[in-house]
Amino acid sequence: MIDALQDFTSSLAPVLQWAGVMLVAAIPFVESYFGSVIGVLAGMNPAIAIVAAIVGNVASMLVFVQSAHGVRSKVVGGKEPREPSARRQKLRAQFDKYGVAGVSLLGQTILPSQITSAAMVSFGASKNSVILWQCISIVIWGVAFGVLAVLGVSLVG
């Protein structure tokens, strides 16, 4: 899949490759980290590739957070909370243990930012806090993988 996304990005005119990286990085499981790598491997300026990947991932995450917030508001609005399932209690315990910052920074090792951010909002975390920490996480992961891709390309080249 990564090869196909890289081929897609490389096939675009150089002026439009940043848009390709943004689209690719908006895909869950590709995120800013693989998006920045794809841009670097496609021959883009690393700074442009990393920024485009971050912007694409953040835009996608914002859609998921806003949607989850809207759904949660409608579902919870005025209803008595019911007893959560054992699985949901376990997930909630991990969320309570690590908080929004911990889940945002480390959650991308397990699930995409879009899914973790929506899950945190569904648990009742502040939408603004989730957005802030997810943005910080997306930037850190995108820059780290972009730099590693540049270093890897320079070692090979």
N, C-alpha and C positions, 0 to 999 in steps of 0.2 A: 504494500500500500504506500509506504513512504517513497519508493521508487516512482510509482505512478504520480504521486503528488509533486515530486521533484521534476519529473518530465513535464508535467503540466506547467509548472512555474517557469522552467527553462524554455518552453515553447512560446511563451509570451514575448512580445517586443520588450526590449530592456526598459523602456519607459513605463510599461505596465506590470513589470515583475513584482513591484511592491504591492500592487493590488492582489496579485496571485498569492503572495505570501500572507496577506491579511485574510483572504478567503480560506486558505489552508489552515491557518492558526485558529480560525473560528470553529473548526471541527473538533468536537470532544475527542480526547485521547491523542490528538496531534498537538494542540495547545501552543503556547509561545515557545516552549523548549524545542519541539521538533520543527515548528515553523521557522524559527531562526536558523536552525541547522540546514533546513531545506533551502532557505534563501542564500546562505553562505555557500553551500555546495552548488547552487545554480549560478554562482559567480557574481552575485550582487555585492555591492559595498556592504560590509558587515554591519555598520551602524544603521543603514537603511533597512537591511534584512531584520535586524533585531527589533527596531522600532515598529516596523510593519507587523511583525509577528505579535508583539505586545499589544498593539492597537486592535488587531483582529481578535485576539483572545479576550481582551477586556470587553470589547463590544459584545461578543457572544455571551460572556459571563453576565453582563448587565441585563441582557434579555432574559436569561434564566432566573436571575434574582428578582427582577421586576415581576415576572410571571408567577414565581413561587410566592412572592409577597401578596400578590393579588388573590391567588387561590387560597392562601392561608387566611387572609382577611375575610373572605366570603365563607369559608368553612367554619372558622372559629367564631365568627361574629355572633355573640349572644348565646352560644350553646354551652352546655355543661361539658367539661372535659371528661372523656371516657378513659377507662383504665387501659394504658398502653400494653401492647403485646410484650412478651419476654424479649424478643429480638429488638424491638424498638427501645425497650428499657436499656438494653446492652449498648445500643448505639448512642443513646442519650447519656449514659454514664461516661463513655469515651469523650463525647462532646463536652460534658461538664468538667472532665478531668483536664483536657487540653485547651478548652476555650476556643474562641473564634480565631485568635492569632495562631495557636498551635495547629488547629485543623487546617487553616488556610495555608500555612507554610509547609506542613508535612503531608497534608491530604493528597497533594498532587502525585505523590509516590504510589498511591493506590487507585484513586479515582480522578477523573478530570475536574478542573476547577468549576465547570458549569454544574456538575452534579453535587459536588461538596458544598458549593455556595447555596444551591437550592435546598439541600438537606438542612443546612444550618438555619436558613430562614424558616423552614418548616418546623424546626424545633423551637422557634420563637426568638432567635437571635436578632439583634438590631440589624435592619437592612443596611443602614449606613456603615455600621461596623464591619459587616461581612464584605461590603463593597471595598472599603478601605483596605482591609487585610488581604483580600483576594488580589487587589491591584498591586500591593506590595509584593505578594508572592509571585504573581505573574511576571513582574519586572525582574525579580531576583532569578527565577528559573529561566526566563528568556535570555537574560544577559549571560548567565553562567553557561548555558548550552551554546549560545552564539560564540562566546569566547573560546569554549572548548572546540567548537567546529573550526574556528579560525586557526587555533593552534594545531589541530589535527591536519588541516589542509596545508599549513605551512610545513609541517613535518614530512608530509607525503610529497609535496611539490618541491 
